[in-house]
């Protein structure tokens, strides 16, 4: 990193398995041939999650690695107020030390926020997502829980529910498909019945989920959701690549828009 003249800061917060708050710090830089490099300096424990503490940790890391903040030309992370706040956020505090370290919001975070805004403007789509996002995760079914915030990364949970349906369709055996659907719903219902007997919220939600799964549009919307989110997930992976540049972001987003227009 020190051999390259300029660099940008990338960092994000997360909890480890012991519930300790960690700050993951990365350095993004380019050489004289405009090749992009992304190096992770490692996770660092945070005593507090306020902007002042985060900035203190960042400058301590740079000092330990022999990097000077004066060589920084950018900083990127999510849009949380503690990070991107224009007055007391991390970006503002870093800018006070280096006025050329311009803040650029994380591409993947921007995509997630855009998807959320799109869904919020359509009550019908929001209702569909709420129904599906309440799916139960059961170990023996290989089902994956939906992440409530990363809305673009939902293809795998949808696909895990669809895979048994797809096998039956490929075989063109509709009798087998019907039997498989009954089996699929049977073991799901068995777990739901157990929860339905419980009092309070879990029982009520399980009863509602059981009712919805008995209807055709449950599978139809599941299939539609997978079709849409498998496309946004591809874009999300592209723009999070360490070799991704701004032109890649624009061209990939335009391709996604054309894809959605084509399948409308």
C-alpha positions as CSV (number, residue, x, y, z in Angstrom):
1,X,0.0,0.0,0.0
2,X,2.8,2.4,0.9
3,X,4.2,2.1,-2.6
4,X,1.1,3.6,-4.1
5,X,0.7,7.3,-3.9
6,X,-3.0,7.6,-3.0
7,X,-5.5,5.5,-1.2
8,X,-9.1,5.5,0.1
9,X,-10.5,4.3,3.4
10,X,-13.3,1.7,3.6
11,X,-14.7,0.6,6.9
12,X,-17.8,-1.0,8.3
13,X,-19.0,-2.2,11.7
14,X,-20.2,-5.6,12.7
15,X,-20.6,-7.9,15.7
16,X,-18.6,-11.1,16.0
17,X,-19.9,-14.3,17.5
18,X,-19.1,-13.1,21.0
19,X,-21.3,-10.0,20.4
20,X,-18.3,-7.7,20.5
21,X,-18.5,-4.7,18.1
22,X,-15.7,-4.8,15.5
23,X,-14.6,-2.3,13.0
24,X,-13.3,-3.8,9.7
25,X,-10.9,-1.5,7.9
26,X,-9.9,-1.7,4.3
27,X,-7.6,0.3,2.0
28,X,-8.5,0.8,-1.7
29,X,-5.7,2.1,-3.9
30,X,-4.5,2.2,-7.5
31,X,-1.0,1.9,-9.0
32,X,0.5,3.9,-11.9
33,X,-1.2,1.6,-14.3
34,X,-4.6,2.3,-12.7
35,X,-5.0,-1.2,-11.4
36,X,-7.3,-1.4,-8.4
37,X,-6.2,-3.0,-5.2
38,X,-8.2,-3.6,-2.0
39,X,-6.4,-4.7,1.2
40,X,-8.1,-5.5,4.5
41,X,-6.2,-4.3,7.5
42,X,-8.3,-6.4,9.8
43,X,-11.1,-6.1,12.4
44,X,-10.6,-4.0,15.4
45,X,-12.6,-4.0,18.6
46,X,-14.6,-0.9,19.4
47,X,-15.2,0.2,23.0
48,X,-18.0,2.5,21.8
49,X,-19.8,3.0,18.5
50,X,-19.8,6.8,18.4
51,X,-18.0,8.7,15.6
52,X,-15.2,10.0,17.8
53,X,-14.2,6.5,18.9
54,X,-14.4,5.2,15.3
55,X,-12.2,8.0,14.0
56,X,-9.7,7.4,16.8
57,X,-9.4,3.8,15.9
58,X,-9.0,4.6,12.2
59,X,-6.1,7.0,12.8
60,X,-4.5,4.6,15.2
61,X,-4.6,1.9,12.5
62,X,-3.1,4.2,9.9
63,X,-0.3,5.1,12.3
64,X,0.5,1.5,13.1
65,X,0.6,0.7,9.3
66,X,2.8,3.6,8.5
67,X,0.1,5.3,6.4
68,X,-0.4,9.1,6.4
69,X,-3.9,10.5,6.2
70,X,-2.7,13.2,3.9
71,X,-2.4,10.6,1.2
72,X,-6.1,9.7,1.5
73,X,-8.4,10.8,-1.3
74,X,-11.6,9.2,-0.3
75,X,-13.7,7.3,2.3
76,X,-16.6,4.9,1.8
77,X,-19.1,3.2,4.1
78,X,-22.8,3.0,4.7
79,X,-25.2,6.0,5.1
80,X,-25.8,5.8,8.8
81,X,-25.7,9.2,10.6
82,X,-22.8,8.2,12.8
83,X,-20.8,7.4,9.7
84,X,-21.8,9.8,7.0
85,X,-23.2,12.7,9.1
86,X,-22.1,16.0,7.6
87,X,-21.5,17.6,11.0
88,X,-20.5,15.0,13.6
89,X,-20.2,11.9,11.6
90,X,-17.0,9.9,10.8
91,X,-16.8,11.5,7.3
92,X,-17.0,15.0,8.7
93,X,-14.3,14.3,11.4
94,X,-12.0,12.7,8.8
95,X,-12.5,15.7,6.4
96,X,-11.3,18.0,9.1
97,X,-8.0,16.2,9.1
98,X,-7.8,15.7,5.3
99,X,-10.1,17.9,3.2
100,X,-9.4,15.8,0.1
101,X,-10.8,12.6,1.6
102,X,-14.2,12.9,-0.1
103,X,-17.0,10.7,1.2
104,X,-18.6,8.2,-1.3
105,X,-21.5,6.1,0.0
106,X,-21.1,2.3,-0.3
107,X,-22.4,1.2,-3.7
108,X,-24.1,-1.9,-2.3
109,X,-25.7,0.2,0.4
110,X,-27.0,2.6,-2.2
111,X,-28.5,-0.3,-4.2
112,X,-30.2,-1.7,-1.0
113,X,-31.7,1.8,-0.2
114,X,-32.9,2.2,-3.8
115,X,-34.6,-1.2,-3.7
116,X,-36.2,-0.4,-0.3
117,X,-37.5,2.9,-1.7
118,X,-38.9,1.1,-4.8
119,X,-40.7,-1.4,-2.6
120,X,-42.0,1.3,-0.2
121,X,-43.7,3.1,-3.1
122,X,-45.7,0.0,-4.0
123,X,-48.0,-1.3,-1.2
124,X,-48.7,-4.5,-3.1
125,X,-45.0,-5.4,-3.4
126,X,-44.5,-4.5,0.2
127,X,-47.3,-6.8,1.2
128,X,-45.7,-9.6,-0.8
129,X,-42.3,-9.2,0.7
130,X,-43.8,-9.1,4.2
131,X,-45.6,-12.4,3.6
132,X,-42.4,-14.1,2.3
133,X,-39.9,-12.5,4.7
134,X,-41.7,-14.1,7.7
135,X,-40.7,-17.6,6.5
136,X,-39.4,-19.9,9.2
137,X,-35.8,-21.3,8.9
138,X,-35.8,-25.0,9.6
139,X,-32.4,-27.0,9.6
140,X,-33.7,-30.1,7.9
141,X,-35.2,-28.2,5.0
142,X,-32.1,-26.3,4.0
143,X,-34.1,-23.1,4.1
144,X,-32.3,-19.8,4.5
145,X,-33.6,-16.8,6.4
146,X,-34.3,-13.6,4.6
147,X,-32.1,-10.7,5.7
148,X,-34.4,-7.8,6.7
149,X,-31.9,-5.1,5.6
150,X,-29.9,-6.5,2.6
151,X,-32.9,-6.7,0.2
152,X,-30.8,-7.3,-2.9
153,X,-29.2,-10.5,-1.4
154,X,-32.4,-12.6,-1.3
155,X,-32.0,-14.9,-4.3
156,X,-30.7,-17.9,-2.3
157,X,-33.5,-17.9,0.3
158,X,-36.0,-17.9,-2.6
159,X,-34.1,-20.6,-4.5
160,X,-33.9,-22.9,-1.4
161,X,-37.7,-23.0,-1.4
162,X,-38.0,-23.4,-5.1
163,X,-35.5,-26.2,-5.7
164,X,-37.9,-29.0,-4.9
165,X,-40.5,-27.5,-7.2
166,X,-37.9,-27.1,-10.0
167,X,-36.9,-30.8,-9.8
168,X,-40.5,-31.8,-10.3
169,X,-41.0,-29.4,-13.2
170,X,-37.9,-30.6,-15.0
171,X,-39.1,-34.2,-14.9
172,X,-42.5,-33.1,-16.3
173,X,-44.1,-35.4,-13.9
174,X,-47.1,-33.5,-12.6
175,X,-48.3,-36.4,-10.5
176,X,-44.9,-36.4,-8.8
177,X,-45.1,-32.6,-8.5
178,X,-48.4,-32.8,-6.7
179,X,-47.1,-35.5,-4.4
180,X,-44.0,-33.5,-3.7
181,X,-46.0,-30.4,-3.0
182,X,-48.0,-32.3,-0.4
183,X,-44.8,-33.7,1.2
184,X,-43.2,-30.2,1.1
185,X,-46.3,-28.7,2.8
186,X,-46.7,-31.6,5.2
187,X,-43.4,-31.3,7.0
188,X,-43.7,-27.5,7.0
189,X,-47.2,-27.8,8.4
190,X,-45.9,-30.1,11.1
191,X,-43.6,-27.5,12.4
192,X,-46.3,-24.8,12.1
193,X,-48.8,-26.9,14.0
194,X,-46.3,-27.1,16.9
195,X,-46.0,-23.3,16.9
196,X,-49.7,-22.7,16.5
197,X,-50.3,-24.5,19.8
198,X,-48.1,-21.9,21.5
199,X,-49.8,-18.9,22.9
200,X,-48.9,-15.3,21.9
201,X,-47.1,-14.0,18.9
202,X,-45.3,-17.1,17.5
203,X,-48.6,-19.1,17.5
204,X,-50.5,-16.3,15.7
205,X,-47.8,-15.8,13.1
206,X,-47.5,-19.6,12.5
207,X,-51.2,-19.9,12.0
208,X,-51.1,-17.0,9.5
209,X,-48.2,-18.5,7.6
210,X,-49.9,-21.9,7.4
211,X,-53.0,-20.2,5.9
212,X,-50.9,-18.4,3.3
213,X,-49.0,-21.4,2.3
214,X,-52.2,-23.2,1.4
215,X,-52.9,-20.7,-1.4
216,X,-51.6,-20.7,-5.0
217,X,-50.3,-17.2,-5.0
218,X,-47.8,-18.1,-2.3
219,X,-45.8,-20.1,-4.8
220,X,-46.4,-17.7,-7.6
221,X,-45.1,-14.7,-5.6
222,X,-42.2,-16.9,-4.4
223,X,-41.2,-17.6,-8.0
224,X,-41.6,-13.9,-9.0
225,X,-39.5,-12.8,-6.0
226,X,-36.7,-15.2,-7.0
227,X,-36.8,-13.9,-10.6
228,X,-36.3,-10.3,-9.4
229,X,-33.9,-10.7,-6.5
230,X,-31.6,-13.1,-8.4
231,X,-30.9,-10.2,-10.8
232,X,-30.3,-7.6,-8.1
233,X,-28.1,-10.0,-6.2
234,X,-25.8,-10.3,-9.2
235,X,-25.5,-6.5,-9.4
236,X,-24.8,-6.3,-5.7
237,X,-22.0,-8.8,-6.0
238,X,-20.5,-6.9,-9.0
239,X,-20.4,-3.5,-7.3
240,X,-18.8,-5.0,-4.2
241,X,-16.0,-6.5,-6.1
242,X,-12.5,-5.1,-5.1
243,X,-11.8,-4.5,-8.8
244,X,-15.0,-2.6,-9.5
245,X,-14.8,1.0,-10.8
246,X,-17.4,3.7,-11.2
247,X,-18.0,2.8,-14.9
248,X,-18.7,-0.8,-13.9
249,X,-21.3,0.4,-11.4
250,X,-23.1,2.5,-14.0
251,X,-23.0,-0.1,-16.8
252,X,-24.1,-2.9,-14.5
253,X,-27.0,-0.8,-13.1
254,X,-28.1,0.1,-16.7
255,X,-28.0,-3.6,-17.6
256,X,-30.2,-4.4,-14.7
257,X,-32.7,-1.7,-15.7
258,X,-32.8,-3.1,-19.3
259,X,-33.4,-6.6,-17.9
260,X,-36.3,-5.5,-15.8
261,X,-37.8,-3.6,-18.7
262,X,-37.5,-6.7,-20.9
263,X,-39.3,-9.0,-18.5
264,X,-42.1,-6.6,-17.6
